[in-house]
Amino acid sequence: MTGEAPGALDLDKLFAARLHAARARPYLATALFALHTVESRRVPTMAVDRHWRCYVSPAFVDRTPVEELAGVWVHEVSHLLRDHHGRGDRVARERGLHGPGERLRMNIAADCEINDDAFGDGLVRPEGVVDPVSLGLSEGQLMEDYLRQFTLGPRTQHMAWLDCGSGVDGVEREWDLGEDGAHGLGDQERDAVRFRVAQGIRGRPGNASKGWKRWAEEAFHPPQPWRELLGAAVRSAVSGSGAGEDYSYGRPSRRSAGLPGAVLPSLRRRPPRVCVVIDTSASVSDAELGGALLEVAAITRAVGGRRDLVTVVACDAAARIAHPLCRGEGIALVGGGGTDLRTGFAKALRAGARPDVIVVLTDGQTPWPSTRPPCRTVVGLFPRQGLWDEDDPDYVPDSPPSWARVVAIG
């Protein structure tokens, strides 16, 4: 660059590389041009933070060809699009991964997720790229999967320099400008960039790799947190109109003031009753039955912790005893035969006081009641790759009825 100070960042070369990257991967152009460049001599090569700033070493730009710089641009923006910083925060908390060694492992694992199919088709592979093959791992996996499959050792010694920044693991670096620094993108702006990139991949995928197509699908239809959904469905059911309402003389109605000498009852909301019907047929595994009892505990929390108001019915082709949850430790999930949850519904509705909500935990291989029960229904479905019946190869189970709120478990 003419007239520039010695050692200054060569912006012409850097931006020419970004343009090359956008031409090679047009579906990433919105994200590439959303990054704000920050010159930094503390960065080994190029690095990003969670606010979509890209920190660039002038020396690295000087010694790297434009074609390779284009690959680095794509690599760094991929960390942000795939939310590696948010995922890194979560996995660090869940697995107790702390310290520089674990941070390096996380960076390597995130690079493996990106680099297994990032290059070629007009994009040159930069020097020193980390990929799954170099670690003896299979391609096509996610950062969280790779983290379980390798440790630091001889194969990773040459990767000690690697640092793509806080945009990978969520840990702020000394060169970061922070949340209040200039030119950072806010949460809504970052989401808008991701949405536009995903929209472009879905609309005109072109040469987008399988990894990017998978990412775009999940960006539009993110995996649902089923435990939260199940709890929300139960809370919605028990708080709905008509659930748990009754008249009480414990507190007279305010309308009594207009009728001297008469005491009118007030409409009070009583605690809701919930009956959980658990599918104990042979097609439901022991692990799923154990998980069902954990869900019963979660359902109890959703209704305010009143265990005496929650009952459990174990059901295969026949419904068993309705157990009050106050004796939950001794609930026997007896079964192992065929499945007909209609008997479970009948048992739930006959078991003492009528429930306000019926929650069914099942794999879905059952006939359903032909009429809507006189209370709300939530169905938690255990996952199945394929449903079959050894006595009927053409068997296709009925879908849960339209009057039930359905939540996929797992």
C-alpha positions in Angstrom: 0.0 0.0 0.0 1.5 3.3 -1.0 2.5 5.7 1.8 1.5 3.3 4.6 3.5 3.1 7.9 5.9 0.1 8.2 4.1 -2.9 9.5 0.6 -1.5 9.0 -2.2 -3.8 8.1 -2.5 -4.2 4.3 -6.3 -3.7 4.0 -6.3 -3.9 0.2 -4.9 -7.4 0.4 -7.1 -8.4 3.3 -10.3 -7.1 1.6 -9.3 -8.6 -1.8 -9.1 -12.0 0.1 -12.6 -11.4 1.5 -14.0 -10.6 -1.9 -12.4 -13.9 -3.2 -14.0 -15.7 -0.3 -17.5 -14.2 -1.1 -17.1 -15.3 -4.7 -16.1 -18.8 -3.8 -18.8 -19.1 -1.1 -21.6 -16.7 -2.1 -24.0 -18.0 0.5 -21.6 -16.7 3.2 -21.2 -13.2 1.7 -23.7 -11.6 4.1 -21.7 -12.9 7.1 -18.3 -12.1 5.6 -19.2 -8.5 5.0 -20.8 -8.2 8.5 -17.5 -8.8 10.2 -15.7 -5.6 11.3 -11.9 -5.7 11.0 -9.7 -4.7 13.9 -5.9 -4.5 13.5 -4.1 -6.3 16.4 -0.4 -7.4 16.8 -1.4 -9.6 19.7 -3.3 -12.0 17.5 -1.3 -14.9 16.1 -3.2 -14.9 12.8 -6.8 -14.0 12.6 -9.4 -14.3 15.4 -13.0 -13.4 16.1 -15.0 -12.4 19.2 -18.7 -13.1 19.9 -19.6 -9.6 18.8 -18.5 -10.2 15.2 -15.2 -8.4 15.2 -12.3 -10.0 13.3 -8.9 -9.3 14.8 -6.1 -9.5 12.3 -2.3 -9.7 12.6 -0.6 -7.4 10.0 2.4 -9.8 9.8 0.1 -12.7 9.1 -1.6 -10.8 6.2 1.8 -9.9 4.7 3.2 -13.4 4.6 -0.1 -15.2 3.5 -1.2 -15.4 -0.2 -4.6 -13.9 -1.0 -6.0 -17.3 -1.9 -5.1 -18.7 1.5 -6.4 -15.6 3.3 -9.8 -16.2 1.6 -9.9 -19.6 3.3 -9.1 -18.0 6.7 -11.9 -15.5 6.3 -14.4 -18.4 5.6 -13.0 -20.3 8.5 -13.3 -17.5 11.1 -16.8 -16.5 10.1 -17.9 -20.1 10.2 -17.1 -20.2 14.0 -19.6 -17.3 14.5 -22.3 -18.6 12.3 -22.2 -22.0 14.0 -22.3 -20.3 17.4 -19.2 -22.0 18.7 -18.8 -19.4 21.5 -22.3 -20.1 22.8 -21.9 -23.9 22.4 -18.4 -23.6 24.0 -19.8 -21.8 27.0 -22.4 -24.6 27.5 -20.1 -27.5 27.0 -17.5 -26.0 29.4 -20.1 -25.7 32.1 -21.6 -29.2 31.5 -18.2 -31.0 31.4 -16.1 -28.8 33.7 -13.7 -27.8 30.9 -11.5 -25.0 32.2 -8.0 -23.7 31.7 -5.8 -23.0 28.6 -5.4 -26.7 27.7 -9.2 -27.3 27.5 -9.6 -24.0 25.6 -7.1 -25.3 23.0 -8.9 -28.6 22.8 -12.2 -26.8 22.2 -10.6 -24.7 19.4 -9.2 -27.8 17.8 -12.6 -29.6 18.0 -14.4 -26.6 16.5 -11.9 -26.4 13.7 -12.5 -30.1 12.9 -16.2 -29.4 12.6 -15.5 -26.6 10.1 -12.5 -27.8 8.1 -13.7 -31.3 7.1 -15.5 -29.9 4.1 -14.6 -26.2 4.0 -12.1 -26.1 1.2 -12.0 -26.9 -2.5 -14.4 -25.6 -5.2 -12.5 -22.4 -5.5 -11.3 -22.1 -2.0 -7.6 -22.9 -1.3 -6.7 -24.8 1.9 -4.6 -22.5 4.2 -1.3 -23.8 5.5 -1.5 -25.6 8.9 -5.2 -26.3 8.8 -6.5 -28.7 11.5 -9.0 -31.3 10.4 -10.3 -34.6 11.7 -8.1 -36.8 9.5 -4.9 -35.3 11.1 -6.2 -36.6 14.5 -7.2 -39.9 13.2 -10.9 -39.1 13.5 -13.9 -39.5 11.2 -15.4 -36.5 9.4 -18.8 -35.0 9.5 -19.2 -34.7 13.3 -19.8 -31.7 15.6 -17.5 -29.9 18.0 -19.1 -31.6 21.0 -18.5 -35.0 19.5 -14.8 -34.4 18.7 -14.1 -33.1 22.2 -14.9 -36.6 23.5 -12.5 -38.4 21.1 -9.0 -36.9 21.6 -6.7 -35.4 24.2 -3.7 -33.2 23.9 -0.6 -35.2 23.0 2.0 -35.8 20.3 -0.6 -35.4 17.5 -1.6 -31.9 18.8 1.9 -30.5 19.7 2.2 -28.5 16.5 -1.3 -26.9 17.2 -0.2 -25.1 20.4 -0.2 -21.8 18.5 -3.9 -22.1 17.6 -6.2 -19.4 18.8 -9.3 -18.3 16.9 -10.4 -16.1 19.7 -13.4 -15.8 22.1 -15.7 -16.4 19.2 -14.8 -20.1 19.5 -15.0 -20.9 23.3 -16.6 -17.8 24.8 -13.5 -16.9 26.9 -12.5 -13.2 26.4 -9.0 -12.5 25.2 -6.7 -9.7 26.0 -7.2 -8.1 22.6 -11.0 -8.2 22.7 -12.8 -4.8 22.7 -15.6 -6.3 24.8 -19.3 -5.8 24.8 -19.1 -2.0 25.0 -16.4 -1.7 22.3 -17.0 -0.1 19.0 -18.4 -1.8 15.9 -19.8 -4.9 17.6 -23.1 -6.5 16.5 -26.0 -6.9 19.0 -27.9 -10.1 19.6 -30.6 -9.2 17.1 -28.1 -8.2 14.4 -26.2 -11.4 14.8 -29.4 -13.5 14.6 -30.4 -11.5 11.4 -27.1 -12.4 9.8 -27.4 -16.1 10.6 -31.0 -16.1 9.3 -30.1 -14.5 6.0 -27.2 -16.9 5.4 -29.4 -19.9 6.3 -32.2 -18.5 4.0 -29.7 -18.2 1.2 -28.4 -21.8 1.6 -32.0 -23.2 1.7 -33.2 -21.1 -1.2 -30.2 -21.6 -3.6 -27.8 -24.1 -2.0 -25.5 -24.2 -5.1 -22.2 -25.8 -4.0 -23.0 -25.6 -0.2 -21.6 -28.7 1.6 -23.7 -31.2 3.6 -22.5 -29.6 6.8 -23.7 -26.2 5.8 -27.0 -27.6 4.6 -27.5 -29.3 7.9 -26.7 -26.1 9.7 -29.2 -24.1 7.6 -32.0 -26.6 8.4 -31.3 -26.4 12.1 -31.1 -22.6 12.0 -34.6 -22.6 10.6 -35.8 -25.4 12.8 -33.6 -25.5 15.9 -33.8 -28.7 18.0 -36.5 -28.2 20.6 -35.6 -28.4 24.3 -38.2 -31.1 25.0 -38.0 -30.9 28.8 -38.9 -27.2 28.8 -41.6 -27.9 26.2 -43.1 -30.7 28.3 -43.1 -28.5 31.4 -44.6 -25.6 29.5 -47.3 -27.8 28.0 -48.3 -29.1 31.5 -48.3 -25.6 33.0 -50.4 -24.4 30.1 -52.8 -27.2 30.5 -53.3 -26.8 34.3 -53.7 -23.0 34.0 -56.2 -23.1 31.2 -59.7 -22.0 31.3 -61.9 -24.3 33.4 -58.9 -26.2 35.0 -59.0 -26.3 38.7 -62.0 -23.9 39.2 -64.6 -24.4 41.9 -66.8 -22.5 44.2 -65.9 -22.0 47.9 -67.6 -20.4 50.9 -64.1 -20.0 52.5 -64.1 -16.5 51.2 -67.5 -15.0 50.4 -68.0 -13.5 46.9 -67.8 -9.7 46.6 -71.2 -9.8 45.1 -72.6 -10.7 48.5 -72.5 -6.9 49.4 -75.3 -6.3 46.9 -77.5 -8.9 48.4 -78.0 -8.2 52.2 -78.6 -11.3 54.2 -77.2 -13.7 51.5 -73.8 -15.3 51.5 -72.5 -16.2 48.0 -69.5 -18.5 47.4 -66.6 -17.1 45.4 -65.0 -18.9 42.5 -61.6 -20.2 43.6 -58.8 -21.9 41.8 -58.0 -25.2 43.4 -54.6 -26.9 42.9 -54.7 -29.0 39.6 -54.7 -32.7 39.6 -52.4 -34.5 37.1 -52.5 -38.2 36.1 -49.4 -39.6 34.3 -50.0 -42.7 32.1 -46.7 -44.5 31.4 -46.5 -46.9 28.6 -44.9 -50.1 30.0 -45.2 -52.3 26.9 -42.4 -54.5 25.6 -41.4 -51.8 23.0 -40.4 -49.3 25.7 -36.9 -49.8 27.1 -35.9 -49.9 30.8 -33.9 -46.7 30.2 -37.0 -45.0 28.9 -39.1 -46.2 31.9 -36.4 -44.8 34.2 -36.6 -41.5 32.2 -40.4 -41.5 32.5 -40.1 -41.5 36.3 -37.7 -38.5 36.1 -40.3 -36.8 33.9 -42.9 -37.5 36.6 -40.7 -35.6 39.1 -40.4 -32.7 36.6 -44.2 -32.6 36.1 -44.6 -32.4 39.8 -42.4 -29.4 39.9 -44.4 -27.8 37.1 -47.6 -28.1 39.2 -46.0 -26.5 42.3 -44.5 -29.5 44.0 -47.9 -31.0 45.2 -47.0 -34.7 45.0 -50.3 -35.7 46.5 -52.1 -34.3 43.5 -50.1 -36.4 40.9 -51.0 -40.0 40.2 -49.2 -42.5 38.0 -50.8 -45.3 35.9 -48.6 -48.0 34.4 -50.2 -49.4 31.3 -49.4 -51.9 28.5 -52.5 -53.6 27.2 -54.1 -53.3 30.6 -54.0 -50.4 33.1 -52.6 -51.1 36.5 -53.1 -49.4 39.9 -53.1 -45.6 40.0 -50.3 -44.8 42.4 -50.3 -41.5 44.3 -46.9 -39.8 43.8 -46.4 -39.5 47.5 -45.3 -43.1 47.3 -43.3 -42.5 44.2 -40.3 -44.4 45.4 -42.3 -47.7 45.3 -44.1 -47.2 42.0 -43.9 -50.5 40.1 -43.8 -50.0 36.3 -45.3 -53.4 35.5 -46.0 -54.4 32.0 -44.1 -55.9 29.1 -47.0 -57.0 26.8 -48.8 -55.2 24.0 -50.0 -51.7 24.1 -53.4 -50.2 24.4 -53.3 -46.9 26.2 -57.1 -46.5 25.9 -57.3 -48.6 29.1 -54.8 -46.1 30.7 -57.1 -43.2 29.9 -60.1 -45.0 31.3 -58.2 -45.9 34.5 -57.0 -42.3 34.9 -60.5 -40.9 34.6 -61.9 -43.4 37.1 -59.1 -43.1 39.7 -60.6 -41.0 42.5 -61.0 -37.4 41.7 -61.0 -36.6 38.0 -57.7 -35.2 36.8 -57.4 -31.7 35.2 -54.6 -33.0 33.0 -53.6 -36.4 31.7 -49.9 -36.7 30.6 -49.1 -39.8 28.5 -45.4 -41.0 28.1 -45.3 -43.5 25.2 -43.5 -44.6 22.1 -46.7 -44.0 20.1 -47.4 -47.7 19.2 -50.9 -47.7 20.5 -54.5 -47.1 19.6 -56.0 -43.8 21.0 -59.4 -43.0 22.5 -61.9 -42.2 19.9 -63.4 -39.3 21.9 -61.7 -36.5 23.6 -61.4 -37.0 27.4 -63.0 -34.3 29.6 -59.6 -32.8 30.5 -56.5 -31.6 28.8 -54.0 -34.1 27.4 -50.3 -33.9 26.9 -48.4 -36.7 25.0 -44.7 -37.1 25.5 -43.3 -39.3 22.6 -40.2 -41.4 23.0 -38.0 -41.2 19.9 -38.2 -44.1 17.4 -36.2 -44.6 14.1 -38.9 -46.9 12.8 -42.0 -48.5 14.2 -43.0 -52.0 13.4 -45.0 -55.0 14.4 -43.5 -58.5 13.9 -47.0 -59.9 13.3 -47.9 -57.2 10.7 -45.0 -55.9 8.5 -47.3 -53.2 7.1 -48.2 -51.9 10.6 -48.3 -48.1 10.8 -49.3 -46.7 14.2 -51.9 -44.0 14.6 -50.7 -40.5 15.2 -51.7 -38.9 18.5 -55.1 -37.3 18.3 -55.4 -33.6 17.4 -56.8 -32.8 20.8 -53.6 -33.7 22.5 -50.5 -31.5 22.9 -47.6 -33.6 21.6 -43.9 -33.1 22.7 -41.1 -35.2 21.3 -38.9 -36.5 24.1 -35.2 -36.6 23.4 
